[in-house]
Amino acid sequence: MKNSATNTKDIFQNQLKNFKALLAGSKMAKLSAILLAAFSLVTAFKFRSNLEQAIPLLIGAIIQIVYTIKYLQVSDIKQKSYTQMSLQSSVSKFKEYMSNRKKYEMPVMALYAITLIPFALSNKSVSFVISVGVLGIALVSFLGMLAFKKVDSNIALLEATLKNELH
């Protein structure tokens, strides 16, 4: 009997660890968006005398800031108590959060990349900027798709193990 209770505790600790890893990944996405916004703001300030470069950079920063505030907030998805039911509730909230994030992340990143074009054109040729832009967006799209698939499978596994533990 004691072995079963220990095993259940170990499973729950693994579930909690996996959930915290998912939250940490989301916090890294938020940090990345903040860094992109900061880069755009600093660069816009640096080139403030050239409005053709500064205004798109400011727009890019605003896009990242709004995206961060609206879709990258995980503060309401916290594990308040250490029970199976509270973890299941948090996982459901996280799943909804990821669904919204998945819907908007690629369009936001594409718009952000477009706001960098005037700045990039001032330093490189048109063909180089277009080539790097297309490759960059393709790479980010591919890696993002892989990351979202991995997160979706981790959420599904977490939900399945939680469902099994509750029954």
DSSP file (Angstrom, degrees, kcal/mol; ACC not computed):
  #  RESIDUE AA STRUCTURE BP1 BP2  ACC     N-H-->O    O-->H-N    N-H-->O    O-->H-N    TCO  KAPPA ALPHA  PHI   PSI    X-CA   Y-CA   Z-CA
    1    1 A M     >        0   0    0      0, 0.0     4,-1.6     0, 0.0     5,-0.1   0.000 360.0 360.0 360.0 -42.6    0.0    0.0    0.0
    2    2 A K  H  >  +     0   0    0      1,-0.2     4,-2.2     2,-0.2     5,-0.2   0.863 360.0  56.8 -64.5 -36.0    2.8    2.4    0.9
    3    3 A N  H  > S+     0   0    0      1,-0.2     4,-2.5     2,-0.2    -1,-0.2   0.880 104.8  51.9 -63.1 -39.4    4.5    1.7   -2.4
    4    4 A S  H  > S+     0   0    0      2,-0.2     4,-2.4     1,-0.2    -1,-0.2   0.893 109.8  48.6 -64.7 -40.5    1.4    2.7   -4.4
    5    5 A A  H  X S+     0   0    0     -4,-1.6     4,-2.1     2,-0.2    -2,-0.2   0.893 112.6  48.1 -67.0 -39.7    1.2    6.0   -2.5
    6    6 A T  H  X S+     0   0    0     -4,-2.2     4,-2.4     2,-0.2    -2,-0.2   0.909 111.6  50.3 -65.7 -42.2    4.9    6.7   -3.2
    7    7 A N  H  X S+     0   0    0     -4,-2.5     4,-2.4     2,-0.2    -2,-0.2   0.906 110.5  49.4 -63.0 -42.9    4.5    5.8   -6.9
    8    8 A T  H  X S+     0   0    0     -4,-2.4     4,-2.4     2,-0.2    -1,-0.2   0.894 110.9  50.3 -63.0 -40.4    1.5    8.2   -7.1
    9    9 A K  H  X S+     0   0    0     -4,-2.1     4,-2.4     2,-0.2    -2,-0.2   0.904 110.6  49.6 -64.6 -41.1    3.5   10.9   -5.5
   10   10 A D  H  X S+     0   0    0     -4,-2.4     4,-2.1     2,-0.2    -2,-0.2   0.901 110.6  49.7 -64.0 -41.7    6.4   10.4   -7.9
   11   11 A I  H  X S+     0   0    0     -4,-2.4     4,-2.5     2,-0.2    -2,-0.2   0.927 111.7  48.6 -62.6 -44.8    4.0   10.5  -10.9
   12   12 A F  H  X S+     0   0    0     -4,-2.4     4,-2.8     1,-0.2    -2,-0.2   0.906 109.4  52.1 -63.2 -40.7    2.5   13.7   -9.6
   13   13 A Q  H  X S+     0   0    0     -4,-2.4     4,-2.3     2,-0.2    -1,-0.2   0.885 110.6  48.8 -63.1 -37.7    6.0   15.2   -9.1
   14   14 A N  H  X S+     0   0    0     -4,-2.1     4,-2.6     2,-0.2    -2,-0.2   0.909 111.5  49.4 -65.8 -42.0    6.8   14.3  -12.7
   15   15 A Q  H  X S+     0   0    0     -4,-2.5     4,-2.4     2,-0.2    -2,-0.2   0.922 112.5  47.5 -61.6 -44.3    3.6   15.9  -13.9
   16   16 A L  H  X S+     0   0    0     -4,-2.8     4,-2.5     2,-0.2    -2,-0.2   0.898 111.6  50.6 -64.1 -41.6    4.3   19.0  -12.0
   17   17 A K  H  X S+     0   0    0     -4,-2.3     4,-1.9     2,-0.2    -2,-0.2   0.912 111.1  48.5 -62.8 -43.7    7.9   19.1  -13.3
   18   18 A N  H  X S+     0   0    0     -4,-2.6     4,-1.9     2,-0.2    -2,-0.2   0.900 111.7  49.5 -64.3 -40.6    6.7   18.8  -16.9
   19   19 A F  H  X S+     0   0    0     -4,-2.4     4,-2.3     1,-0.2    -2,-0.2   0.920 109.8  50.7 -65.1 -43.2    4.1   21.5  -16.4
   20   20 A K  H  X S+     0   0    0     -4,-2.5     4,-2.3     1,-0.2    -1,-0.2   0.852 107.7  54.2 -63.7 -33.7    6.7   23.9  -14.9
   21   21 A A  H  X S+     0   0    0     -4,-1.9     4,-2.1     2,-0.2    -1,-0.2   0.895 107.5  50.3 -66.0 -39.5    8.9   23.2  -17.9
   22   22 A L  H  X S+     0   0    0     -4,-1.9     4,-1.8     2,-0.2    -2,-0.2   0.917 111.2  48.5 -63.2 -42.9    6.1   24.2  -20.2
   23   23 A L  H  X S+     0   0    0     -4,-2.3     4,-2.1     1,-0.2    -2,-0.2   0.893 109.0  53.4 -63.3 -39.7    5.6   27.4  -18.2
   24   24 A A  H  X S+     0   0    0     -4,-2.3     4,-1.8     1,-0.2    -1,-0.2   0.899 107.1  52.0 -63.3 -40.3    9.3   28.1  -18.3
   25   25 A G  H  X S+     0   0    0     -4,-2.1     4,-1.7     1,-0.2    -1,-0.2   0.890 109.5  49.5 -61.9 -39.3    9.3   27.8  -22.1
   26   26 A S  H  X S+     0   0    0     -4,-1.8     4,-1.9     1,-0.2    -1,-0.2   0.858 107.8  53.3 -68.7 -35.0    6.4   30.2  -22.4
   27   27 A K  H  X S+     0   0    0     -4,-2.1     4,-2.3     1,-0.2    -1,-0.2   0.849 106.6  53.4 -67.7 -32.6    8.3   32.7  -20.1
   28   28 A M  H  X S+     0   0    0     -4,-1.8     4,-2.5     2,-0.2    -2,-0.2   0.884 106.5  52.1 -67.6 -38.2   11.2   32.4  -22.5
   29   29 A A  H  X S+     0   0    0     -4,-1.7     4,-2.1     2,-0.2    -2,-0.2   0.901 110.0  49.4 -62.8 -40.2    8.9   33.3  -25.4
   30   30 A K  H  X S+     0   0    0     -4,-1.9     4,-2.1     2,-0.2    -2,-0.2   0.918 110.7  49.4 -64.3 -44.0    7.8   36.3  -23.5
   31   31 A L  H  X S+     0   0    0     -4,-2.3     4,-2.5     1,-0.2    -2,-0.2   0.898 109.3  52.8 -62.1 -40.9   11.4   37.3  -22.8
   32   32 A S  H  X S+     0   0    0     -4,-2.5     4,-2.3     1,-0.2    -1,-0.2   0.917 109.0  48.9 -60.9 -44.2   12.2   36.9  -26.5
   33   33 A A  H  X S+     0   0    0     -4,-2.1     4,-2.2     1,-0.2    -1,-0.2   0.891 111.1  50.2 -63.9 -39.0    9.3   39.2  -27.5
   34   34 A I  H  X S+     0   0    0     -4,-2.1     4,-2.6     2,-0.2    -1,-0.2   0.901 110.1  50.5 -65.9 -40.3   10.4   41.8  -25.0
   35   35 A L  H  X S+     0   0    0     -4,-2.5     4,-2.6     2,-0.2    -2,-0.2   0.893 109.7  50.2 -65.0 -39.4   14.0   41.7  -26.3
   36   36 A L  H  X S+     0   0    0     -4,-2.3     4,-2.3     2,-0.2    -2,-0.2   0.916 112.0  48.0 -63.7 -42.3   12.8   42.1  -29.9
   37   37 A A  H  X S+     0   0    0     -4,-2.2     4,-2.6     2,-0.2    -2,-0.2   0.918 112.1  49.4 -63.2 -43.2   10.7   45.1  -28.7
   38   38 A A  H  X S+     0   0    0     -4,-2.6     4,-2.8     2,-0.2     5,-0.3   0.906 109.3  52.0 -63.7 -41.8   13.7   46.6  -26.9
   39   39 A F  H  X S+     0   0    0     -4,-2.6     4,-2.6     1,-0.2     5,-0.2   0.935 111.9  46.5 -58.1 -46.8   16.0   46.1  -29.9
   40   40 A S  H  X S+     0   0    0     -4,-2.3     4,-2.6     2,-0.2    -2,-0.2   0.909 113.4  48.3 -64.3 -42.3   13.5   48.0  -32.1
   41   41 A L  H  X S+     0   0    0     -4,-2.6     4,-2.3     2,-0.2    -2,-0.2   0.929 114.2  45.2 -64.5 -45.1   13.1   50.8  -29.6
   42   42 A V  H  X S+     0   0    0     -4,-2.8     4,-2.3     2,-0.2    -2,-0.2   0.921 115.8  46.8 -64.6 -43.9   16.8   51.2  -29.1
   43   43 A T  H  X S+     0   0    0     -4,-2.6     4,-2.0    -5,-0.3    -2,-0.2   0.894 111.3  51.6 -66.8 -39.5   17.5   51.1  -32.8
   44   44 A A  H  < S+     0   0    0     -4,-2.6    -1,-0.2    -5,-0.2    -2,-0.2   0.907 111.3  48.1 -62.7 -41.2   14.6   53.5  -33.5
   45   45 A F  H >< S+     0   0    0     -4,-2.3     3,-1.3     1,-0.2    -2,-0.2   0.908 110.4  51.8 -64.5 -41.1   16.1   55.9  -31.0
   46   46 A K  H 3< S+     0   0    0     -4,-2.3     3,-0.3     1,-0.3    -1,-0.2   0.863 119.3  35.6 -63.4 -36.8   19.5   55.6  -32.5
   47   47 A F  T >< S+     0   0    0     -4,-2.0     3,-2.0     1,-0.2     7,-0.5  -0.050  77.3 128.8-107.3  30.5   18.2   56.3  -36.0
   48   48 A R  T <   +     0   0    0     -3,-1.3    -1,-0.2     1,-0.3    -2,-0.1   0.710  66.5  63.6 -62.0 -21.0   15.5   58.9  -34.9
   49   49 A S  T 3  S+     0   0    0     -3,-0.3     2,-0.8     1,-0.2    -1,-0.3   0.706  97.1  61.4 -75.9 -18.1   16.8   61.4  -37.4
   50   50 A N    X>  -     0   0    0     -3,-2.0     4,-2.5    -6,-0.2     3,-1.5  -0.840  66.3-176.7-109.8  93.1   15.8   59.1  -40.2
   51   51 A L  H 3> S+     0   0    0     -2,-0.8     4,-2.2     1,-0.3    -1,-0.2   0.769  77.6  68.0 -64.0 -26.7   12.0   58.7  -39.9
   52   52 A E  H 34 S+     0   0    0      1,-0.2    -1,-0.3     2,-0.2    67,-0.1   0.784 114.6  29.4 -64.6 -25.4   11.9   56.1  -42.7
   53   53 A Q  H <> S+     0   0    0     -3,-1.5     4,-1.5    -6,-0.3    66,-0.2   0.804 120.0  52.8 -96.9 -40.1   13.8   53.7  -40.5
   54   54 A A  H  X S+     0   0    0     -4,-2.5     4,-2.4    -7,-0.5     5,-0.2   0.899 104.4  53.3 -68.5 -43.0   12.6   54.9  -37.1
   55   55 A I  H  X S+     0   0    0     -4,-2.2     4,-2.5     1,-0.2     5,-0.2   0.937 109.7  46.3 -64.2 -47.9    8.9   54.7  -37.6
   56   56 A P  H  > S+     0   0    0      0, 0.0     4,-2.6     0, 0.0    -1,-0.2   0.902 112.6  52.3 -60.3 -36.9    8.7   51.1  -38.8
   57   57 A L  H  X S+     0   0    0     -4,-1.5     4,-2.2     2,-0.2    -2,-0.2   0.900 109.4  48.9 -64.8 -39.4   11.0   50.1  -36.0
   58   58 A L  H  X S+     0   0    0     -4,-2.4     4,-2.5     2,-0.2    -1,-0.2   0.899 110.4  51.0 -64.3 -40.5    8.6   51.8  -33.5
   59   59 A I  H  X S+     0   0    0     -4,-2.5     4,-2.6     2,-0.2    -2,-0.2   0.916 109.6  50.9 -62.4 -42.6    5.7   50.0  -35.1
   60   60 A G  H  X S+     0   0    0     -4,-2.6     4,-2.2     2,-0.2    -2,-0.2   0.898 110.0  49.6 -60.9 -41.2    7.6   46.7  -34.7
   61   61 A A  H  X S+     0   0    0     -4,-2.2     4,-2.6     2,-0.2    -2,-0.2   0.918 110.9  49.5 -64.0 -42.9    8.2   47.4  -31.1
   62   62 A I  H  X S+     0   0    0     -4,-2.5     4,-2.9     2,-0.2     5,-0.3   0.912 109.0  52.9 -62.7 -42.3    4.5   48.3  -30.5
   63   63 A I  H  X S+     0   0    0     -4,-2.6     4,-2.4     1,-0.2    -1,-0.2   0.934 112.1  45.0 -57.5 -47.2    3.5   45.0  -32.3
   64   64 A Q  H  X S+     0   0    0     -4,-2.2     4,-2.5     2,-0.2    -2,-0.2   0.894 113.6  49.4 -66.0 -40.2    5.8   43.0  -30.0
   65   65 A I  H  X S+     0   0    0     -4,-2.6     4,-2.6     2,-0.2     5,-0.2   0.935 113.0  45.8 -65.9 -45.9    4.7   44.8  -26.8
   66   66 A V  H  X S+     0   0    0     -4,-2.9     4,-2.9     1,-0.2     5,-0.3   0.922 113.7  50.0 -62.8 -43.3    0.9   44.4  -27.6
   67   67 A Y  H  X>S+     0   0    0     -4,-2.4     4,-2.8    -5,-0.3     5,-0.7   0.907 111.3  49.4 -60.7 -42.5    1.5   40.7  -28.5
   68   68 A T  H  X5S+     0   0    0     -4,-2.5     4,-1.2     3,-0.2    -2,-0.2   0.932 115.8  41.9 -63.2 -46.2    3.4   40.2  -25.2
   69   69 A I  H  <5S+     0   0    0     -4,-2.6    -2,-0.2    -5,-0.2     4,-0.2   0.908 123.4  36.9 -68.5 -41.9    0.7   41.9  -23.1
   70   70 A K  H  <5S+     0   0    0     -4,-2.9    -2,-0.2    -5,-0.2    -3,-0.2   0.868 133.8  13.8 -82.7 -37.2   -2.3   40.3  -24.9
   71   71 A Y  H  <5S+     0   0    0     -4,-2.8    -3,-0.2    -5,-0.3    -2,-0.1   0.533 117.1  57.4-122.7  -7.6   -1.0   36.7  -25.7
   72   72 A L     << +     0   0    0     -4,-1.2     2,-0.6    -5,-0.7   -42,-0.1   0.234  69.4 119.3-112.4  15.4    2.1   35.9  -23.8
   73   73 A Q        +     0   0    0     -4,-0.2     3,-0.1     1,-0.1   -46,-0.0  -0.715  23.6 163.8 -83.8 120.0    0.9   36.4  -20.2
   74   74 A V    >   +     0   0    0     -2,-0.6     3,-1.6     1,-0.1    -1,-0.1   0.221  45.6 105.8-114.3  11.1    1.2   33.2  -18.2
   75   75 A S  T 3  S+     0   0    0      1,-0.3     3,-0.1     3,-0.0    -1,-0.1   0.801  78.4  53.2 -65.3 -28.1    0.8   34.9  -14.8
   76   76 A D  T 3  S+     0   0    0      1,-0.2     2,-0.7    -3,-0.1    -1,-0.3   0.478  94.8  75.3 -85.6   0.1   -2.8   33.6  -14.3
   77   77 A I    <   +     0   0    0     -3,-1.6     2,-0.4    16,-0.1    -1,-0.2  -0.636  68.7 139.3-108.5  72.2   -1.6   30.1  -15.0
   78   78 A K        -     0   0    0     -2,-0.7     2,-1.1    -3,-0.1     3,-0.2  -0.868  60.2-116.9-116.9 150.3    0.0   29.3  -11.7
   79   79 A Q        +     0   0    0     -2,-0.4     3,-0.1     1,-0.2     8,-0.1  -0.739  36.3 175.5 -83.6 101.3    0.0   26.2   -9.6
   80   80 A K        +     0   0    0     -2,-1.1     2,-0.3     1,-0.2    -1,-0.2   0.892  66.1  14.8 -80.5 -40.8   -1.7   27.5   -6.5
   81   81 A S  S    S-     0   0    0     -3,-0.2     2,-1.4     2,-0.1    -1,-0.2  -0.936  79.5-115.5-131.7 158.0   -2.0   24.2   -4.6
   82   82 A Y        +     0   0    0     -2,-0.3     2,-0.3    -3,-0.1     3,-0.0  -0.533  69.0 118.1 -97.6  71.0   -0.3   20.9   -5.2
   83   83 A T  S  > S-     0   0    0     -2,-1.4     4,-2.1     1,-0.1     5,-0.2  -0.904  72.5-116.4-128.8 159.9   -3.2   18.7   -6.1
   84   84 A Q  H  > S+     0   0    0     -2,-0.3     4,-2.5     1,-0.2     5,-0.2   0.899 115.0  52.1 -59.9 -42.1   -4.2   16.7   -9.2
   85   85 A M  H  > S+     0   0    0      1,-0.2     4,-2.1     2,-0.2    -1,-0.2   0.907 110.0  46.7 -65.8 -42.0   -7.3   18.8   -9.7
   86   86 A S  H  > S+     0   0    0      2,-0.2     4,-2.3     1,-0.2    -1,-0.2   0.882 113.0  50.3 -69.1 -35.5   -5.5   22.1   -9.5
   87   87 A L  H  X S+     0   0    0     -4,-2.1     4,-2.6     2,-0.2    -2,-0.2   0.913 109.4  51.1 -66.2 -41.3   -2.8   20.8  -11.9
   88   88 A Q  H  X S+     0   0    0     -4,-2.5     4,-2.0     1,-0.2    -2,-0.2   0.901 110.4  49.4 -62.2 -40.2   -5.5   19.7  -14.3
   89   89 A S  H  X S+     0   0    0     -4,-2.1     4,-2.1     2,-0.2    -1,-0.2   0.912 111.7  48.5 -63.6 -43.4   -7.1   23.1  -14.1
   90   90 A S  H  X S+     0   0    0     -4,-2.3     4,-2.5     1,-0.2    -2,-0.2   0.887 109.5  52.3 -65.3 -39.3   -3.8   24.8  -14.8
   91   91 A V  H  X S+     0   0    0     -4,-2.6     4,-2.4     2,-0.2    -1,-0.2   0.894 108.2  51.6 -64.3 -39.4   -3.1   22.5  -17.7
   92   92 A S  H  X S+     0   0    0     -4,-2.0     4,-1.9     2,-0.2    -2,-0.2   0.919 111.1  47.3 -63.1 -43.1   -6.4   23.3  -19.2
   93   93 A K  H  X S+     0   0    0     -4,-2.1     4,-2.4     1,-0.2    -2,-0.2   0.901 112.1  50.4 -63.0 -40.6   -5.7   27.1  -18.9
   94   94 A F  H  X S+     0   0    0     -4,-2.5     4,-2.7     1,-0.2    -2,-0.2   0.888 107.2  54.0 -65.8 -38.7   -2.2   26.5  -20.5
   95   95 A K  H  X S+     0   0    0     -4,-2.4     4,-1.9     2,-0.2    -1,-0.2   0.906 110.3  46.6 -61.8 -42.2   -3.8   24.6  -23.4
   96   96 A E  H  X S+     0   0    0     -4,-1.9     4,-2.1     2,-0.2    -2,-0.2   0.910 111.2  52.5 -65.4 -42.8   -6.1   27.5  -24.1
   97   97 A Y  H  X S+     0   0    0     -4,-2.4     4,-2.5     1,-0.2    -2,-0.2   0.919 110.1  48.1 -57.6 -46.0   -3.2   29.9  -23.8
   98   98 A M  H  X S+     0   0    0     -4,-2.7     4,-2.8     1,-0.2    -1,-0.2   0.860 107.6  55.9 -66.3 -35.4   -1.1   27.9  -26.3
   99   99 A S  H  X S+     0   0    0     -4,-1.9     4,-1.5     2,-0.2    -1,-0.2   0.934 111.7  42.7 -61.8 -46.1   -4.1   27.7  -28.7
  100  100 A N  H  X S+     0   0    0     -4,-2.1     4,-1.4     2,-0.2    -2,-0.2   0.915 115.1  50.0 -65.0 -43.2   -4.3   31.5  -28.8
  101  101 A R  H  X S+     0   0    0     -4,-2.5     4,-2.3     1,-0.2     3,-0.3   0.910 108.3  52.2 -63.6 -42.5   -0.6   31.9  -29.0
  102  102 A K  H  X S+     0   0    0     -4,-2.8     4,-0.5     1,-0.2    -1,-0.2   0.863 107.0  54.6 -61.7 -36.5   -0.3   29.4  -31.9
  103  103 A K  H  < S+     0   0    0     -4,-1.5    -1,-0.2    -5,-0.2    -2,-0.2   0.855 121.3  26.3 -65.3 -36.8   -2.9   31.4  -33.8
  104  104 A Y  H  X S+     0   0    0     -4,-1.4     4,-2.1    -3,-0.3     5,-0.2   0.593  97.2  84.6-108.7 -12.8   -1.1   34.7  -33.6
  105  105 A E  H  X S+     0   0    0     -4,-2.3     4,-2.6     1,-0.2     5,-0.2   0.930  92.7  44.8 -64.0 -48.1    2.6   34.0  -33.3
  106  106 A M  H  X S+     0   0    0     -4,-0.5     4,-2.5     2,-0.2     5,-0.2   0.924 114.0  48.1 -66.9 -44.1    3.5   33.6  -37.0
  107  107 A P  H  > S+     0   0    0      0, 0.0     4,-2.5     0, 0.0    -1,-0.2   0.914 113.7  49.0 -60.8 -39.1    1.5   36.6  -38.2
  108  108 A V  H  X S+     0   0    0     -4,-2.1     4,-2.5     2,-0.2    -2,-0.2   0.929 112.5  46.9 -64.6 -44.4    3.0   38.8  -35.5
  109  109 A M  H  X S+     0   0    0     -4,-2.6     4,-2.4    -5,-0.2    -1,-0.2   0.880 112.2  50.5 -67.0 -36.6    6.6   37.6  -36.3
  110  110 A A  H  X S+     0   0    0     -4,-2.5     4,-2.0     2,-0.2    -2,-0.2   0.927 111.6  47.5 -66.0 -44.1    6.0   38.1  -40.0
  111  111 A L  H  X S+     0   0    0     -4,-2.5     4,-1.7    -5,-0.2    -2,-0.2   0.908 111.7  51.1 -61.8 -41.1    4.7   41.7  -39.4
  112  112 A Y  H  X S+     0   0    0     -4,-2.5     4,-0.7     1,-0.2    -2,-0.2   0.924 108.1  51.7 -62.1 -43.5    7.7   42.3  -37.1
  113  113 A A  H >< S+     0   0    0     -4,-2.4     3,-0.8     1,-0.2     4,-0.5   0.884 106.8  54.4 -61.0 -37.9   10.1   41.1  -39.8
  114  114 A I  H >< S+     0   0    0     -4,-2.0     3,-1.2     1,-0.2    -1,-0.2   0.871 102.0  57.7 -64.0 -36.4    8.5   43.5  -42.3
  115  115 A T  H 3< S+     0   0    0     -4,-1.7     4,-0.4     1,-0.2    -1,-0.2   0.696 101.7  57.2 -69.1 -15.8    9.1   46.4  -39.9
  116  116 A L  T <X S+     0   0    0     -3,-0.8     4,-2.6    -4,-0.7    -1,-0.2   0.624  83.5  87.2 -85.7 -13.9   12.8   45.6  -40.0
  117  117 A I  H <> S+     0   0    0     -3,-1.2     4,-2.9    -4,-0.5     5,-0.2   0.906  85.0  49.6 -58.5 -48.9   13.0   45.9  -43.8
  118  118 A P  H  > S+     0   0    0      0, 0.0     4,-1.1     0, 0.0    -1,-0.2   0.908 114.3  46.4 -59.4 -39.1   13.7   49.7  -44.0
  119  119 A F  H  4 S+     0   0    0     -4,-0.4     4,-0.5   -66,-0.2     3,-0.4   0.923 114.3  47.6 -65.3 -44.0   16.5   49.4  -41.4
  120  120 A A  H >X S+     0   0    0     -4,-2.6     4,-1.9     1,-0.2     3,-1.4   0.882 106.6  57.4 -65.8 -38.2   18.0   46.4  -43.2
  121  121 A L  H 3< S+     0   0    0     -4,-2.9    -1,-0.2     1,-0.3    -2,-0.2   0.790  97.7  61.9 -64.6 -26.6   17.8   48.1  -46.6
  122  122 A S  T 3< S+     0   0    0     -4,-1.1    -1,-0.3    -3,-0.4    -2,-0.2   0.714 115.4  32.5 -71.2 -17.6   19.9   50.9  -45.3
  123  123 A N  T <4 S+     0   0    0     -3,-1.4     2,-0.3    -4,-0.5    -2,-0.2   0.649 124.0  28.4-110.7 -21.5   22.8   48.5  -44.6
  124  124 A K  S  < S-     0   0    0     -4,-1.9    -1,-0.1     1,-0.1     2,-0.1  -0.825  85.7 -84.2-137.3 172.0   22.4   45.8  -47.3
  125  125 A S     >  -     0   0    0     -2,-0.3     4,-2.4     1,-0.1     5,-0.2  -0.337  39.6-112.3 -76.6 161.3   21.2   45.4  -50.9
  126  126 A V  H  > S+     0   0    0      1,-0.2     4,-2.6     2,-0.2     5,-0.2   0.917 116.6  50.0 -59.9 -46.8   17.6   44.6  -51.7
  127  127 A S  H  > S+     0   0    0      1,-0.2     4,-2.4     2,-0.2    -1,-0.2   0.886 111.5  49.0 -64.1 -37.7   18.3   41.1  -52.9
  128  128 A F  H  > S+     0   0    0      2,-0.2     4,-2.8     1,-0.2     5,-0.3   0.936 112.3  47.5 -65.6 -46.0   20.2   40.3  -49.8
  129  129 A V  H  X S+     0   0    0     -4,-2.4     4,-2.6     1,-0.2    -2,-0.2   0.913 114.0  47.1 -62.6 -43.9   17.5   41.7  -47.5
  130  130 A I  H  X S+     0   0    0     -4,-2.6     4,-2.7     2,-0.2     5,-0.2   0.928 113.7  48.2 -64.4 -44.7   14.8   39.8  -49.3
  131  131 A S  H  X S+     0   0    0     -4,-2.4     4,-2.5    -5,-0.2     5,-0.2   0.942 115.4  43.1 -61.3 -48.9   16.8   36.5  -49.3
  132  132 A V  H  X S+     0   0    0     -4,-2.8     4,-2.9     2,-0.2    -1,-0.2   0.897 114.2  52.4 -64.9 -39.8   17.6   36.7  -45.6
  133  133 A G  H  X S+     0   0    0     -4,-2.6     4,-2.6    -5,-0.3     5,-0.2   0.933 111.8  44.3 -61.7 -47.3   14.0   37.8  -44.8
  134  134 A V  H  X S+     0   0    0     -4,-2.7     4,-2.4     2,-0.2    -2,-0.2   0.928 116.8  45.9 -64.6 -45.4   12.5   34.9  -46.7
  135  135 A L  H  X S+     0   0    0     -4,-2.5     4,-2.6    -5,-0.2    -2,-0.2   0.907 113.4  50.6 -63.9 -41.1   14.9   32.4  -45.2
  136  136 A G  H  X S+     0   0    0     -4,-2.9     4,-2.8    -5,-0.2     5,-0.2   0.933 112.2  45.2 -62.9 -46.8   14.5   33.9  -41.7
  137  137 A I  H  X S+     0   0    0     -4,-2.6     4,-2.5     2,-0.2    -1,-0.2   0.896 113.9  50.3 -65.1 -39.7   10.7   33.7  -41.8
  138  138 A A  H  X S+     0   0    0     -4,-2.4     4,-2.5    -5,-0.2    -2,-0.2   0.920 113.0  46.4 -63.8 -43.2   10.8   30.1  -43.2
  139  139 A L  H  X S+     0   0    0     -4,-2.6     4,-2.8     2,-0.2     5,-0.3   0.932 114.0  46.7 -65.2 -46.5   13.2   29.0  -40.5
  140  140 A V  H  X S+     0   0    0     -4,-2.8     4,-2.5     1,-0.2    -1,-0.2   0.897 113.6  50.1 -63.0 -39.9   11.2   30.7  -37.7
  141  141 A S  H  X S+     0   0    0     -4,-2.5     4,-2.5    -5,-0.2    -2,-0.2   0.934 113.2  45.2 -63.1 -46.3    8.0   29.1  -39.2
  142  142 A F  H  X S+     0   0    0     -4,-2.5     4,-2.2     2,-0.2    -2,-0.2   0.941 116.7  43.8 -64.3 -48.6    9.5   25.6  -39.4
  143  143 A L  H  X S+     0   0    0     -4,-2.8     4,-2.5     1,-0.2    -1,-0.2   0.886 114.0  51.6 -65.8 -37.9   11.1   25.8  -35.9
  144  144 A G  H  X S+     0   0    0     -4,-2.5     4,-2.8    -5,-0.3    -1,-0.2   0.907 108.5  51.0 -63.2 -42.0    7.9   27.3  -34.4
  145  145 A M  H  X S+     0   0    0     -4,-2.5     4,-2.2     2,-0.2    -2,-0.2   0.918 111.8  47.4 -61.7 -43.8    5.8   24.5  -36.0
  146  146 A L  H  X S+     0   0    0     -4,-2.2     4,-2.3     2,-0.2    -2,-0.2   0.915 112.7  49.3 -63.5 -42.6    8.1   21.9  -34.5
  147  147 A A  H  X S+     0   0    0     -4,-2.5     4,-2.6     1,-0.2    -2,-0.2   0.916 111.0  48.9 -63.9 -43.6    8.0   23.6  -31.1
  148  148 A F  H  X S+     0   0    0     -4,-2.8     4,-2.7     2,-0.2    -1,-0.2   0.884 110.5  51.4 -65.2 -37.2    4.2   23.9  -31.1
  149  149 A K  H  X S+     0   0    0     -4,-2.2     4,-2.3    -5,-0.2    -1,-0.2   0.918 111.3  47.9 -64.1 -42.1    3.9   20.2  -32.1
  150  150 A K  H  X S+     0   0    0     -4,-2.3     4,-2.3     2,-0.2    -2,-0.2   0.922 113.2  47.3 -64.8 -43.4    6.2   19.2  -29.2
  151  151 A V  H  X S+     0   0    0     -4,-2.6     4,-2.7     2,-0.2     5,-0.2   0.915 110.9  52.3 -64.1 -42.1    4.3   21.3  -26.7
  152  152 A D  H  X S+     0   0    0     -4,-2.7     4,-2.4     1,-0.2    -2,-0.2   0.911 111.1  46.7 -60.7 -41.9    1.0   19.9  -28.0
  153  153 A S  H  X S+     0   0    0     -4,-2.3     4,-2.4     2,-0.2    -1,-0.2   0.881 111.9  51.0 -68.8 -36.5    2.2   16.4  -27.5
  154  154 A N  H  X S+     0   0    0     -4,-2.3     4,-2.4     2,-0.2    -2,-0.2   0.907 111.5  47.7 -65.5 -40.3    3.5   17.2  -24.0
  155  155 A I  H  X S+     0   0    0     -4,-2.7     4,-2.9     2,-0.2    -2,-0.2   0.923 111.9  49.9 -64.8 -43.8    0.2   18.8  -23.0
  156  156 A A  H  X S+     0   0    0     -4,-2.4     4,-2.4     2,-0.2    -2,-0.2   0.912 112.3  47.4 -62.1 -42.3   -1.7   15.7  -24.4
  157  157 A L  H  X S+     0   0    0     -4,-2.4     4,-2.5     2,-0.2     5,-0.2   0.911 112.6  49.3 -64.5 -42.4    0.6   13.4  -22.4
  158  158 A L  H  X S+     0   0    0     -4,-2.4     4,-2.2     2,-0.2    -2,-0.2   0.910 111.8  48.6 -63.3 -43.3    0.2   15.4  -19.3
  159  159 A E  H  X S+     0   0    0     -4,-2.9     4,-2.5     2,-0.2    -2,-0.2   0.904 111.7  50.2 -63.2 -41.0   -3.6   15.5  -19.7
  160  160 A A  H  X S+     0   0    0     -4,-2.4     4,-2.3     2,-0.2    -2,-0.2   0.920 111.8  46.2 -65.7 -43.6   -3.7   11.7  -20.3
  161  161 A T  H  X S+     0   0    0     -4,-2.5     4,-1.9     1,-0.2    -1,-0.2   0.878 113.4  50.0 -68.5 -35.0   -1.6   11.0  -17.2
  162  162 A L  H  X S+     0   0    0     -4,-2.2     4,-2.0    -5,-0.2    -2,-0.2   0.907 110.2  50.0 -66.3 -40.9   -3.7   13.3  -15.1
  163  163 A K  H  X S+     0   0    0     -4,-2.5     4,-1.1     1,-0.2    -2,-0.2   0.913 111.3  49.1 -64.0 -41.9   -6.9   11.7  -16.3
  164  164 A N  H  < S+     0   0    0     -4,-2.3    -1,-0.2     1,-0.2    -2,-0.2   0.875 111.0  50.0 -64.8 -37.4   -5.5    8.2  -15.4
  165  165 A E  H  < S+     0   0    0     -4,-1.9    -1,-0.2     1,-0.2    -2,-0.2   0.845 108.4  52.4 -70.2 -33.5   -4.5    9.4  -12.0
  166  166 A L  H  <        0   0    0     -4,-2.0    -1,-0.2     1,-0.2    -2,-0.2   0.732 360.0 360.0 -76.4 -20.8   -7.9   10.9  -11.2
  167  167 A H     <        0   0    0     -4,-1.1    -1,-0.2    -3,-0.2    -2,-0.2   0.450 360.0 360.0 -97.5 360.0   -9.7    7.7  -12.2
